[in-house]
Amino acid sequence: MYPPTTPDPLSHHHLTAQILNYQLTHGMHLKHIHLNQPQLSHNITTSNSSSYPVSTSIFPTPFPRALFHHAHTLQPIYNELYAHLSDNESWLYDAVIRPLLPVDSFSRILWEIHLRMKGKRGGGYGSDISMGLFRSDYMLHVFGNGNGDQEEVEVEVGISLKESENAGLRLKQVEFNTIACAGGCHANKVVDMHRYLTRTGVYDHSLSSANGEESREKSPITLSSLPTNENIKGLADSLATAHDIYGPVRSDLATKTGVLFVVQPDNFNVADEVPIEYALWDRDVPVPTYRVEWGDDVLGRTCLGGNRELLFYPHLQGEGSKPVEISVVYLRAGLEVHEYDAVGIECRVRLEQSRAIKCPSVLGHVLTFKKVQQAIMGLGVLERFLNSEEKVNVIRDTFVGMYPMDGDSEEGRYARGLATNHETAWRYILKPSLEGGGHNIYGEDIPGFLLRMGSEAEWGRYVLMERIRSPVVRNVLMSRMGVEESDVVSELGVFGLCIWKKGDILRNETVGWSLKTKFADVDEMSVVKGFGCFDTPLLV
């Protein structure tokens, strides 16, 4: 029986105790920030913090081996596609931005920053090199659920431990992320944890306990069935590559170059960031790496040199202090609209004005909008930006139906009909162009949500996406809410590096992956917001 579960979750106490110990000793935690704490002596203000373990699966979750590897081969093609999209301002404006400008404030803000950079006031972009650390997310899809495959399938489908019985499953893209792609470090450590538990024989013991001590059934969990994960190294190597491309110091004021992480204040997910910084410092030739908070901290600790070098002061500016010339700006902030008050806008402008390589630039940021995902499904779009029929076909095979929600186009009117009809809305998800989970509207909630809006014009902020019908398996998940066994579904994310210069791709590769799993009756997947957990695929 797999997974080796029992009716009593407490029977896994020995296993969960080992997991908790591993999490505690390997930094697999999220910070619980307590603000406005009393001041200590000498007027030092602190923010007291505690932490709690990141949610994880108890057992690895079955996943088809062939599709796991296929997702990795797709990433360089998606990287290439999105690099070419970012270089085509006219397509971005016509297909994505113009429909959103009247109804979406975030689109307006980012596009106004772009226009400012192009004008005399902004002085032009400081760098002609662009960088993306992308993540493409997929779910397994049961072939024949009405997305143009066959007739609707109502029978629940699982994942077999026999490869030949999974032939009806396909990869379908959930979304493509271009800014602050998180989860890499947590995913790395969860995989290491599951592989450690496999080495120690804990899973063999659990299987014997579940099936009876006399059971001779061999556990399917072996080291060869659990792929290794080197996200931390892959992400650090990616930033180091861009750092090398930037080249030597240009400013007379600085003595060295370095990478700058721009992070959110009161960051609860610091354990998913700092391991990458440590890995950069720990290289044979260390890459100096620093972090600065979005907004006032950026403006107060950076300035532009005479040739628009981004100069960062690691310590408070004072007599004798030397700045570091920043080679790469890695944004783990600036992804939410509330961050773009007047200070936030000036923060982003300063970064874009500098000659540092941005990960991502403003135009690269715009590519994360769900409207882009919908627009590339248009007639002839893939053919315009990819140079072979084979690439077009494999990318198109990952699509499910996505529609605009405007009231002008024929597609938009059709989608509005689907979204407002209770008999059809259950098959869809309504998505805005926002990151981080918790923003989507699902199924039967869609008609009421739309009708409660003040104006139908606001519907144009969203796209309507067909639900991916995923196979369901059993597993035991451990979170702050406790240990629970139930049906689960998973989402595979693949990280990619792309560095390009005006259409010329300098570096393009797959650099990592993550697996997230949630209970089948939960809509959202975000782990840090409490919906899902990090997991390891049991390749079958």
One Martini backbone bead per residue (centre of mass of N, CA, C, O) as a GRO file, in nm:
protein
  540
    1MET     BB    1   0.095   0.036   0.023
    2TYR     BB    2   0.033   0.371  -0.118
    3PRO     BB    3   0.079   0.516   0.123
    4PRO     BB    4   0.184   0.437   0.457
    5THR     BB    5  -0.111   0.439   0.599
    6THR     BB    6  -0.338   0.536   0.864
    7PRO     BB    7  -0.611   0.615   1.060
    8ASP     BB    8  -0.369   0.723   1.255
    9PRO     BB    9  -0.167   0.997   1.261
   10LEU     BB   10  -0.006   0.927   1.533
   11SER     BB   11   0.160   0.686   1.404
   12HIS     BB   12   0.374   0.921   1.286
   13HIS     BB   13   0.547   1.037   1.519
   14HIS     BB   14   0.838   0.949   1.455
   15LEU     BB   15   0.847   1.091   1.178
   16THR     BB   16   0.768   1.383   1.261
   17ALA     BB   17   1.002   1.424   1.457
   18GLN     BB   18   1.223   1.411   1.240
   19ILE     BB   19   1.121   1.643   1.069
   20LEU     BB   20   1.138   1.866   1.283
   21ASN     BB   21   1.441   1.839   1.329
   22TYR     BB   22   1.527   1.900   1.040
   23GLN     BB   23   1.400   2.181   1.019
   24LEU     BB   24   1.547   2.314   1.257
   25THR     BB   25   1.854   2.236   1.136
   26HIS     BB   26   1.771   2.370   0.817
   27GLY     BB   27   1.582   2.629   0.791
   28MET     BB   28   1.253   2.529   0.771
   29HIS     BB   29   1.131   2.839   0.801
   30LEU     BB   30   0.904   3.081   0.929
   31LYS     BB   31   0.838   3.399   1.010
   32HIS     BB   32   0.711   3.556   1.308
   33ILE     BB   33   0.600   3.874   1.318
   34HIS     BB   34   0.661   4.121   1.580
   35LEU     BB   35   0.536   4.421   1.629
   36ASN     BB   36   0.571   4.677   1.850
   37GLN     BB   37   0.787   4.652   2.050
   38PRO     BB   38   0.957   4.712   2.303
   39GLN     BB   39   1.212   4.892   2.404
   40LEU     BB   40   1.526   4.903   2.459
   41SER     BB   41   1.794   5.001   2.556
   42HIS     BB   42   1.923   5.282   2.405
   43ASN     BB   43   1.691   5.306   2.185
   44ILE     BB   44   1.643   5.014   2.074
   45THR     BB   45   1.480   4.885   1.803
   46THR     BB   46   1.264   4.601   1.782
   47SER     BB   47   1.174   4.282   1.619
   48ASN     BB   48   1.018   4.030   1.726
   49SER     BB   49   1.086   3.673   1.660
   50SER     BB   50   0.952   3.387   1.522
   51SER     BB   51   0.897   3.035   1.433
   52TYR     BB   52   0.793   2.801   1.167
   53PRO     BB   53   0.727   2.539   0.996
   54VAL     BB   54   0.720   2.427   0.698
   55SER     BB   55   0.524   2.282   0.488
   56THR     BB   56   0.486   1.916   0.456
   57SER     BB   57   0.538   1.613   0.348
   58ILE     BB   58   0.574   1.291   0.453
   59PHE     BB   59   0.547   1.185   0.162
   60PRO     BB   60   0.604   1.116  -0.135
   61THR     BB   61   0.475   1.200  -0.458
   62PRO     BB   62   0.350   1.085  -0.725
   63PHE     BB   63   0.532   1.102  -1.051
   64PRO     BB   64   0.593   1.125  -1.370
   65ARG     BB   65   0.895   1.092  -1.509
   66ALA     BB   66   0.857   1.199  -1.802
   67LEU     BB   67   0.719   1.473  -1.714
   68PHE     BB   68   0.942   1.584  -1.541
   69HIS     BB   69   1.153   1.600  -1.778
   70HIS     BB   70   0.982   1.763  -1.978
   71ALA     BB   71   0.970   2.027  -1.812
   72HIS     BB   72   1.276   2.084  -1.845
   73THR     BB   73   1.270   2.112  -2.164
   74LEU     BB   74   1.070   2.362  -2.171
   75GLN     BB   75   1.215   2.606  -2.036
   76PRO     BB   76   1.400   2.724  -2.266
   77ILE     BB   77   1.157   2.795  -2.445
   78TYR     BB   78   1.019   2.989  -2.252
   79ASN     BB   79   1.253   3.177  -2.218
   80GLU     BB   80   1.270   3.264  -2.514
   81LEU     BB   81   0.987   3.375  -2.543
   82TYR     BB   82   1.003   3.597  -2.311
   83ALA     BB   83   1.240   3.751  -2.423
   84HIS     BB   84   1.097   3.836  -2.689
   85LEU     BB   85   0.859   3.981  -2.561
   86SER     BB   86   1.024   4.206  -2.406
   87ASP     BB   87   1.140   4.324  -2.695
   88ASN     BB   88   0.816   4.384  -2.767
   89GLU     BB   89   0.649   4.663  -2.710
   90SER     BB   90   0.406   4.660  -2.905
   91TRP     BB   91   0.285   4.393  -2.817
   92LEU     BB   92   0.253   4.453  -2.517
   93TYR     BB   93   0.062   4.688  -2.553
   94ASP     BB   94  -0.165   4.570  -2.736
   95ALA     BB   95  -0.213   4.280  -2.577
   96VAL     BB   96  -0.189   4.393  -2.261
   97ILE     BB   97  -0.195   4.699  -2.165
   98ARG     BB   98  -0.428   4.850  -2.304
   99PRO     BB   99  -0.665   4.678  -2.173
  100LEU     BB  100  -0.566   4.756  -1.865
  101LEU     BB  101  -0.546   5.065  -1.811
  102PRO     BB  102  -0.857   5.131  -1.728
  103VAL     BB  103  -0.855   4.878  -1.478
  104ASP     BB  104  -0.530   4.870  -1.396
  105SER     BB  105  -0.307   5.007  -1.178
  106PHE     BB  106  -0.048   4.839  -1.209
  107SER     BB  107  -0.011   4.873  -1.510
  108ARG     BB  108   0.013   5.180  -1.506
  109ILE     BB  109   0.259   5.208  -1.327
  110LEU     BB  110   0.463   5.039  -1.495
  111TRP     BB  111   0.422   5.195  -1.764
  112GLU     BB  112   0.503   5.474  -1.656
  113ILE     BB  113   0.789   5.392  -1.591
  114HIS     BB  114   0.867   5.317  -1.876
  115LEU     BB  115   0.809   5.597  -2.004
  116ARG     BB  116   1.002   5.752  -1.824
  117MET     BB  117   1.260   5.605  -1.916
  118LYS     BB  118   1.232   5.699  -2.221
  119GLY     BB  119   1.248   5.974  -2.130
  120LYS     BB  120   1.403   6.256  -2.020
  121ARG     BB  121   1.350   6.214  -1.714
  122GLY     BB  122   1.489   5.917  -1.711
  123GLY     BB  123   1.726   5.872  -1.941
  124GLY     BB  124   1.697   5.583  -1.961
  125TYR     BB  125   1.816   5.290  -1.962
  126GLY     BB  126   2.109   5.155  -1.807
  127SER     BB  127   2.044   4.870  -1.948
  128ASP     BB  128   2.073   4.611  -2.220
  129ILE     BB  129   2.045   4.392  -1.998
  130SER     BB  130   1.866   4.093  -1.934
  131MET     BB  131   1.687   3.920  -1.659
  132GLY     BB  132   1.578   3.576  -1.574
  133LEU     BB  133   1.399   3.419  -1.298
  134PHE     BB  134   1.207   3.165  -1.365
  135ARG     BB  135   0.860   3.014  -1.330
  136SER     BB  136   0.705   2.713  -1.426
  137ASP     BB  137   0.373   2.597  -1.383
  138TYR     BB  138   0.239   2.263  -1.317
  139MET     BB  139  -0.016   2.028  -1.404
  140LEU     BB  140  -0.182   1.753  -1.404
  141HIS     BB  141  -0.369   1.605  -1.682
  142VAL     BB  142  -0.661   1.466  -1.782
  143PHE     BB  143  -0.724   1.310  -2.052
  144GLY     BB  144  -1.042   1.431  -2.130
  145ASN     BB  145  -1.175   1.731  -1.991
  146GLY     BB  146  -1.266   1.943  -2.236
  147ASN     BB  147  -0.978   2.065  -2.371
  148GLY     BB  148  -0.995   1.929  -2.671
  149ASP     BB  149  -0.982   1.615  -2.650
  150GLN     BB  150  -1.256   1.517  -2.516
  151GLU     BB  151  -1.480   1.420  -2.338
  152GLU     BB  152  -1.605   1.438  -2.046
  153VAL     BB  153  -1.453   1.349  -1.737
  154GLU     BB  154  -1.569   1.199  -1.419
  155VAL     BB  155  -1.357   1.009  -1.344
  156GLU     BB  156  -1.144   0.934  -1.110
  157VAL     BB  157  -0.790   1.001  -1.112
  158GLY     BB  158  -0.475   0.865  -1.083
  159ILE     BB  159  -0.150   0.746  -0.976
  160SER     BB  160   0.064   0.520  -1.087
  161LEU     BB  161   0.337   0.297  -1.020
  162LYS     BB  162   0.284   0.245  -1.323
  163GLU     BB  163   0.386   0.385  -1.608
  164SER     BB  164   0.176   0.262  -1.822
  165GLU     BB  165  -0.084   0.398  -1.649
  166ASN     BB  166   0.006   0.726  -1.735
  167ALA     BB  167  -0.065   0.803  -2.044
  168GLY     BB  168  -0.320   1.015  -1.980
  169LEU     BB  169  -0.108   1.230  -1.904
  170ARG     BB  170  -0.053   1.589  -1.864
  171LEU     BB  171   0.091   1.900  -1.918
  172LYS     BB  172  -0.017   2.204  -1.747
  173GLN     BB  173  -0.028   2.539  -1.730
  174VAL     BB  174  -0.072   2.773  -1.479
  175GLU     BB  175   0.204   2.956  -1.476
  176PHE     BB  176   0.416   3.255  -1.526
  177ASN     BB  177   0.714   3.360  -1.361
  178THR     BB  178   0.923   3.684  -1.327
  179ILE     BB  179   0.898   3.750  -1.005
  180ALA     BB  180   0.998   3.644  -0.712
  181CYS     BB  181   1.078   3.338  -0.726
  182ALA     BB  182   0.980   3.107  -0.508
  183GLY     BB  183   1.095   2.801  -0.317
  184GLY     BB  184   1.382   2.689  -0.375
  185CYS     BB  185   1.499   2.632  -0.088
  186HIS     BB  186   1.275   2.463   0.034
  187ALA     BB  187   1.274   2.244  -0.182
  188ASN     BB  188   1.560   2.147  -0.142
  189LYS     BB  189   1.526   2.058   0.164
  190VAL     BB  190   1.292   1.858   0.133
  191VAL     BB  191   1.442   1.662  -0.047
  192ASP     BB  192   1.673   1.604   0.147
  193MET     BB  193   1.487   1.489   0.365
  194HIS     BB  194   1.361   1.250   0.209
  195ARG     BB  195   1.637   1.119   0.149
  196TYR     BB  196   1.720   1.075   0.439
  197LEU     BB  197   1.478   0.894   0.523
  198THR     BB  198   1.549   0.676   0.320
  199ARG     BB  199   1.834   0.598   0.423
  200THR     BB  200   1.723   0.519   0.726
  201GLY     BB  201   1.438   0.342   0.679
  202VAL     BB  202   1.161   0.472   0.762
  203TYR     BB  203   0.973   0.383   0.527
  204ASP     BB  204   0.996   0.081   0.565
  205HIS     BB  205   0.871   0.082   0.849
  206SER     BB  206   0.598   0.212   0.773
  207LEU     BB  207   0.506  -0.011   0.581
  208SER     BB  208   0.511  -0.244   0.786
  209SER     BB  209   0.310  -0.117   0.988
  210ALA     BB  210   0.067  -0.089   0.786
  211ASN     BB  211   0.088  -0.415   0.675
  212GLY     BB  212   0.259  -0.555   0.868
  213GLU     BB  213   0.532  -0.720   0.989
  214GLU     BB  214   0.509  -0.957   0.756
  215SER     BB  215   0.560  -0.780   0.533
  216ARG     BB  216   0.715  -0.786   0.188
  217GLU     BB  217   0.673  -0.514   0.095
  218LYS     BB  218   0.820  -0.289  -0.108
  219SER     BB  219   0.941   0.009  -0.116
  220PRO     BB  220   0.919   0.273  -0.357
  221ILE     BB  221   1.125   0.426  -0.180
  222THR     BB  222   1.401   0.558  -0.347
  223LEU     BB  223   1.672   0.725  -0.452
  224SER     BB  224   1.601   0.681  -0.763
  225SER     BB  225   1.295   0.813  -0.715
  226LEU     BB  226   1.457   1.071  -0.597
  227PRO     BB  227   1.530   1.363  -0.692
  228THR     BB  228   1.750   1.588  -0.706
  229ASN     BB  229   1.829   1.915  -0.543
  230GLU     BB  230   1.991   2.243  -0.672
  231ASN     BB  231   1.875   2.535  -0.633
  232ILE     BB  232   2.079   2.703  -0.478
  233LYS     BB  233   2.305   2.672  -0.682
  234GLY     BB  234   2.148   2.758  -0.938
  235LEU     BB  235   2.074   3.047  -0.844
  236ALA     BB  236   2.359   3.140  -0.776
  237ASP     BB  237   2.485   3.087  -1.054
  238SER     BB  238   2.305   3.285  -1.206
  239LEU     BB  239   2.400   3.545  -1.061
  240ALA     BB  240   2.702   3.501  -1.125
  241THR     BB  241   2.678   3.521  -1.428
  242ALA     BB  242   2.576   3.815  -1.436
  243HIS     BB  243   2.812   3.932  -1.281
  244ASP     BB  244   3.024   3.861  -1.500
  245ILE     BB  245   2.892   4.018  -1.734
  246TYR     BB  246   2.923   4.300  -1.616
  247GLY     BB  247   3.197   4.319  -1.464
  248PRO     BB  248   3.390   4.559  -1.375
  249VAL     BB  249   3.475   4.827  -1.230
  250ARG     BB  250   3.386   5.185  -1.292
  251SER     BB  251   3.407   5.325  -1.034
  252ASP     BB  252   3.608   5.535  -0.831
  253LEU     BB  253   3.458   5.465  -0.547
  254ALA     BB  254   3.491   5.167  -0.602
  255THR     BB  255   3.635   4.821  -0.535
  256LYS     BB  256   3.360   4.659  -0.592
  257THR     BB  257   3.137   4.406  -0.674
  258GLY     BB  258   2.770   4.327  -0.653
  259VAL     BB  259   2.491   4.182  -0.511
  260LEU     BB  260   2.133   4.281  -0.492
  261PHE     BB  261   1.890   4.241  -0.253
  262VAL     BB  262   1.543   4.309  -0.282
  263VAL     BB  263   1.334   4.347   0.000
  264GLN     BB  264   1.097   4.296   0.227
  265PRO     BB  265   0.968   4.406   0.487
  266ASP     BB  266   0.915   4.190   0.720
  267ASN     BB  267   1.043   3.906   0.643
  268PHE     BB  268   0.912   3.570   0.653
  269ASN     BB  269   1.104   3.443   0.390
  270VAL     BB  270   1.421   3.434   0.447
  271ALA     BB  271   1.490   3.117   0.408
  272ASP     BB  272   1.452   3.164   0.076
  273GLU     BB  273   1.723   3.362   0.046
  274VAL     BB  274   1.997   3.340   0.214
  275PRO     BB  275   2.120   3.079   0.085
  276ILE     BB  276   2.203   3.228  -0.174
  277GLU     BB  277   2.399   3.424  -0.044
  278TYR     BB  278   2.586   3.216   0.083
  279ALA     BB  279   2.662   3.079  -0.190
  280LEU     BB  280   2.805   3.331  -0.305
  281TRP     BB  281   3.020   3.360  -0.076
  282ASP     BB  282   3.118   3.036  -0.106
  283ARG     BB  283   3.272   3.067  -0.337
  284ASP     BB  284   3.579   3.048  -0.461
  285VAL     BB  285   3.468   3.319  -0.590
  286PRO     BB  286   3.333   3.554  -0.437
  287VAL     BB  287   3.004   3.705  -0.417
  288PRO     BB  288   2.905   3.989  -0.329
  289THR     BB  289   2.628   4.015  -0.088
  290TYR     BB  290   2.319   4.199  -0.053
  291ARG     BB  291   2.070   4.373   0.150
  292VAL     BB  292   1.756   4.550   0.081
  293GLU     BB  293   1.496   4.754   0.133
  294TRP     BB  294   1.223   4.859   0.017
  295GLY     BB  295   1.254   5.196  -0.059
  296ASP     BB  296   1.405   5.391   0.162
  297ASP     BB  297   1.656   5.208   0.175
  298VAL     BB  298   1.738   5.239  -0.116
  299LEU     BB  299   1.754   5.555  -0.124
  300GLY     BB  300   1.961   5.573   0.131
  301ARG     BB  301   2.192   5.338   0.008
  302THR     BB  302   2.182   5.478  -0.275
  303CYS     BB  303   2.349   5.564  -0.590
  304LEU     BB  304   2.455   5.748  -0.869
  305GLY     BB  305   2.688   5.754  -1.085
  306GLY     BB  306   2.832   5.910  -1.356
  307ASN     BB  307   2.761   5.613  -1.516
  308ARG     BB  308   2.519   5.474  -1.356
  309GLU     BB  309   2.608   5.354  -1.111
  310LEU     BB  310   2.531   5.133  -0.851
  311LEU     BB  311   2.559   5.256  -0.524
  312PHE     BB  312   2.640   5.073  -0.225
  313TYR     BB  313   2.591   5.093   0.133
  314PRO     BB  314   2.643   4.862   0.376
  315HIS     BB  315   2.685   5.111   0.545
  316LEU     BB  316   2.684   5.384   0.691
  317GLN     BB  317   2.730   5.685   0.597
  318GLY     BB  318   3.072   5.801   0.601
  319GLU     BB  319   3.372   5.835   0.693
  320GLY     BB  320   3.532   5.606   0.471
  321SER     BB  321   3.312   5.500   0.309
  322LYS     BB  322   3.241   5.227   0.085
  323PRO     BB  323   3.121   5.137  -0.205
  324VAL     BB  324   2.919   4.923  -0.402
  325GLU     BB  325   2.905   4.788  -0.715
  326ILE     BB  326   2.625   4.699  -0.887
  327SER     BB  327   2.549   4.426  -1.099
  328VAL     BB  328   2.287   4.296  -0.945
  329VAL     BB  329   1.929   4.305  -0.934
  330TYR     BB  330   1.731   4.126  -0.695
  331LEU     BB  331   1.387   4.077  -0.692
  332ARG     BB  332   1.188   4.036  -0.371
  333ALA     BB  333   1.031   4.291  -0.468
  334GLY     BB  334   0.778   4.479  -0.627
  335LEU     BB  335   0.498   4.281  -0.676
  336GLU     BB  336   0.309   4.497  -0.535
  337VAL     BB  337   0.099   4.763  -0.545
  338HIS     BB  338   0.148   4.880  -0.248
  339GLU     BB  339   0.463   4.948  -0.313
  340TYR     BB  340   0.356   5.204  -0.515
  341ASP     BB  341   0.437   5.456  -0.405
  342ALA     BB  342   0.632   5.722  -0.429
  343VAL     BB  343   0.878   5.567  -0.320
  344GLY     BB  344   0.855   5.308  -0.491
  345ILE     BB  345   0.886   5.444  -0.763
  346GLU     BB  346   1.169   5.568  -0.712
  347CYS     BB  347   1.307   5.304  -0.660
  348ARG     BB  348   1.259   5.176  -0.941
  349VAL     BB  349   1.389   5.401  -1.109
  350ARG     BB  350   1.673   5.381  -1.000
  351LEU     BB  351   1.726   5.094  -1.086
  352GLU     BB  352   1.669   5.142  -1.395
  353GLN     BB  353   1.889   5.368  -1.437
  354SER     BB  354   2.087   5.169  -1.392
  355ARG     BB  355   2.355   4.944  -1.500
  356ALA     BB  356   2.235   4.726  -1.372
  357ILE     BB  357   2.119   4.413  -1.359
  358LYS     BB  358   1.788   4.309  -1.395
  359CYS     BB  359   1.574   4.090  -1.169
  360PRO     BB  360   1.370   4.240  -1.320
  361SER     BB  361   1.253   4.431  -1.537
  362VAL     BB  362   0.978   4.597  -1.614
  363LEU     BB  363   0.915   4.423  -1.867
  364GLY     BB  364   0.960   4.155  -1.719
  365HIS     BB  365   0.736   4.199  -1.514
  366VAL     BB  366   0.488   4.218  -1.704
  367LEU     BB  367   0.507   3.908  -1.793
  368THR     BB  368   0.348   3.796  -1.529
  369PHE     BB  369   0.092   3.842  -1.649
  370LYS     BB  370  -0.196   3.673  -1.732
  371LYS     BB  371  -0.239   3.821  -2.003
  372VAL     BB  372   0.003   3.692  -2.142
  373GLN     BB  373  -0.085   3.399  -2.129
  374GLN     BB  374  -0.336   3.458  -2.306
  375ALA     BB  375  -0.206   3.607  -2.558
  376ILE     BB  376  -0.014   3.364  -2.664
  377MET     BB  377  -0.279   3.203  -2.779
  378GLY     BB  378  -0.285   3.345  -3.023
  379LEU     BB  379  -0.285   3.386  -3.345
  380GLY     BB  380   0.061   3.351  -3.430
  381VAL     BB  381   0.241   3.413  -3.179
  382LEU     BB  382   0.441   3.180  -3.154
  383GLU     BB  383   0.545   3.204  -3.449
  384ARG     BB  384   0.670   3.492  -3.402
  385PHE     BB  385   0.875   3.397  -3.138
  386LEU     BB  386   0.934   3.121  -3.274
  387ASN     BB  387   1.170   2.913  -3.484
  388SER     BB  388   0.972   2.651  -3.447
  389GLU     BB  389   0.737   2.406  -3.468
  390GLU     BB  390   0.822   2.237  -3.226
  391LYS     BB  391   0.808   2.459  -3.013
  392VAL     BB  392   0.516   2.537  -3.055
  393ASN     BB  393   0.387   2.257  -2.989
  394VAL     BB  394   0.495   2.214  -2.694
  395ILE     BB  395   0.367   2.470  -2.581
  396ARG     BB  396   0.069   2.432  -2.670
  397ASP     BB  397   0.033   2.161  -2.502
  398THR     BB  398   0.017   2.342  -2.217
  399PHE     BB  399  -0.257   2.443  -2.282
  400VAL     BB  400  -0.539   2.615  -2.177
  401GLY     BB  401  -0.811   2.777  -2.157
  402MET     BB  402  -0.809   3.136  -2.241
  403TYR     BB  403  -0.975   3.449  -2.148
  404PRO     BB  404  -1.101   3.734  -2.190
  405MET     BB  405  -1.304   4.009  -2.003
  406ASP     BB  406  -1.407   4.179  -2.213
  407GLY     BB  407  -1.672   4.372  -2.396
  408ASP     BB  408  -1.560   4.378  -2.711
  409SER     BB  409  -1.482   4.104  -2.769
  410GLU     BB  410  -1.572   3.794  -2.859
  411GLU     BB  411  -1.416   3.642  -2.640
  412GLY     BB  412  -1.515   3.814  -2.400
  413ARG     BB  413  -1.819   3.755  -2.429
  414TYR     BB  414  -1.793   3.452  -2.400
  415ALA     BB  415  -1.663   3.452  -2.117
  416ARG     BB  416  -1.892   3.599  -1.970
  417GLY     BB  417  -2.097   3.374  -2.015
  418LEU     BB  418  -1.944   3.156  -1.854
  419ALA     BB  419  -1.898   3.321  -1.577
  420THR     BB  420  -2.231   3.383  -1.530
  421ASN     BB  421  -2.276   3.069  -1.545
  422HIS     BB  422  -2.342   2.812  -1.330
  423GLU     BB  423  -2.312   2.571  -1.549
  424THR     BB  424  -1.993   2.675  -1.624
  425ALA     BB  425  -1.812   2.814  -1.396
  426TRP     BB  426  -1.692   2.550  -1.250
  427ARG     BB  427  -1.460   2.523  -1.492
  428TYR     BB  428  -1.327   2.790  -1.359
  429ILE     BB  429  -1.088   3.068  -1.344
  430LEU     BB  430  -1.027   3.380  -1.186
  431LYS     BB  431  -0.763   3.609  -1.301
  432PRO     BB  432  -0.531   3.814  -1.194
  433SER     BB  433  -0.235   4.038  -1.198
  434LEU     BB  434  -0.117   3.852  -0.946
  435GLU     BB  435   0.077   3.767  -0.667
  436GLY     BB  436   0.093   3.498  -0.403
  437GLY     BB  437  -0.184   3.427  -0.365
  438GLY     BB  438  -0.542   3.469  -0.300
  439HIS     BB  439  -0.682   3.606  -0.587
  440ASN     BB  440  -0.863   3.393  -0.680
  441ILE     BB  441  -1.153   3.267  -0.858
  442TYR     BB  442  -1.387   2.995  -0.805
  443GLY     BB  443  -1.624   2.887  -0.991
  444GLU     BB  444  -1.920   2.941  -0.823
  445ASP     BB  445  -1.801   3.235  -0.731
  446ILE     BB  446  -1.795   3.409  -0.993
  447PRO     BB  447  -2.073   3.540  -1.049
  448GLY     BB  448  -2.097   3.698  -0.779
  449PHE     BB  449  -1.836   3.858  -0.799
  450LEU     BB  450  -1.906   4.015  -1.058
  451LEU     BB  451  -2.185   4.139  -0.960
  452ARG     BB  452  -2.039   4.308  -0.717
  453MET     BB  453  -1.936   4.495  -0.904
  454GLY     BB  454  -1.956   4.823  -1.003
  455SER     BB  455  -1.827   4.733  -1.292
  456GLU     BB  456  -1.785   4.570  -1.595
  457ALA     BB  457  -1.509   4.694  -1.667
  458GLU     BB  458  -1.348   4.537  -1.436
  459TRP     BB  459  -1.336   4.255  -1.572
  460GLY     BB  460  -1.073   4.322  -1.751
  461ARG     BB  461  -0.858   4.233  -1.522
  462TYR     BB  462  -0.932   3.950  -1.623
  463VAL     BB  463  -0.905   3.598  -1.654
  464LEU     BB  464  -1.018   3.293  -1.811
  465MET     BB  465  -0.968   2.963  -1.674
  466GLU     BB  466  -0.931   2.650  -1.711
  467ARG     BB  467  -0.949   2.376  -1.545
  468ILE     BB  468  -0.739   2.152  -1.403
  469ARG     BB  469  -0.745   1.798  -1.415
  470SER     BB  470  -0.634   1.623  -1.153
  471PRO     BB  471  -0.484   1.381  -1.012
  472VAL     BB  472  -0.550   1.160  -0.736
  473VAL     BB  473  -0.395   1.125  -0.416
  474ARG     BB  474  -0.238   1.002  -0.136
  475ASN     BB  475  -0.160   1.180   0.177
  476VAL     BB  476   0.061   1.332   0.421
  477LEU     BB  477   0.024   1.636   0.598
  478MET     BB  478   0.233   1.908   0.738
  479SER     BB  479   0.129   2.162   0.967
  480ARG     BB  480   0.006   2.396   1.182
  481MET     BB  481  -0.266   2.210   1.192
  482GLY     BB  482  -0.109   1.941   1.138
  483VAL     BB  483  -0.196   1.600   1.078
  484GLU     BB  484  -0.303   1.490   0.742
  485GLU     BB  485  -0.518   1.276   0.562
  486SER     BB  486  -0.551   1.281   0.196
  487ASP     BB  487  -0.635   1.412  -0.085
  488VAL     BB  488  -0.410   1.501  -0.360
  489VAL     BB  489  -0.231   1.770  -0.528
  490SER     BB  490   0.007   1.886  -0.779
  491GLU     BB  491   0.296   2.120  -0.836
  492LEU     BB  492   0.520   2.200  -1.094
  493GLY     BB  493   0.831   2.371  -1.076
  494VAL     BB  494   1.039   2.562  -1.312
  495PHE     BB  495   1.358   2.682  -1.333
  496GLY     BB  496   1.491   2.976  -1.511
  497LEU     BB  497   1.754   3.100  -1.717
  498CYS     BB  498   1.779   3.441  -1.859
  499ILE     BB  499   2.006   3.611  -2.087
  500TRP     BB  500   1.975   3.934  -2.260
  501LYS     BB  501   2.048   4.130  -2.580
  502LYS     BB  502   1.858   4.247  -2.800
  503GLY     BB  503   1.777   3.923  -2.877
  504ASP     BB  504   2.042   3.815  -2.750
  505ILE     BB  505   2.119   3.511  -2.620
  506LEU     BB  506   2.345   3.433  -2.351
  507ARG     BB  507   2.143   3.265  -2.152
  508ASN     BB  508   1.995   2.917  -2.137
  509GLU     BB  509   1.828   2.750  -1.860
  510THR     BB  510   1.792   2.500  -1.633
  511VAL     BB  511   1.798   2.534  -1.247
  512GLY     BB  512   1.518   2.398  -1.139
  513TRP     BB  513   1.283   2.282  -0.870
  514SER     BB  514   0.936   2.215  -0.766
  515LEU     BB  515   0.706   2.079  -0.511
  516LYS     BB  516   0.353   2.107  -0.470
  517THR     BB  517   0.100   2.035  -0.212
  518LYS     BB  518  -0.254   1.962  -0.185
  519PHE     BB  519  -0.559   1.951  -0.112
  520ALA     BB  520  -0.817   1.875  -0.328
  521ASP     BB  521  -1.028   2.091  -0.171
  522VAL     BB  522  -0.812   2.305  -0.246
  523ASP     BB  523  -0.737   2.576  -0.443
  524GLU     BB  524  -0.487   2.679  -0.334
  525MET     BB  525  -0.101   2.669  -0.315
  526SER     BB  526   0.029   2.845  -0.120
  527VAL     BB  527   0.250   2.796   0.136
  528VAL     BB  528   0.302   3.073   0.295
  529LYS     BB  529  -0.036   3.096   0.311
  530GLY     BB  530  -0.141   2.783   0.394
  531PHE     BB  531  -0.232   2.573   0.153
  532GLY     BB  532   0.039   2.417   0.121
  533CYS     BB  533   0.325   2.207   0.027
  534PHE     BB  534   0.620   2.063   0.035
  535ASP     BB  535   0.785   1.835  -0.201
  536THR     BB  536   0.836   1.503  -0.346
  537PRO     BB  537   0.897   1.313  -0.612
  538LEU     BB  538   0.773   0.998  -0.710
  539LEU     BB  539   0.912   0.829  -0.953
  540VAL     BB  540   0.711   0.636  -1.218
   0.00000   0.00000   0.00000
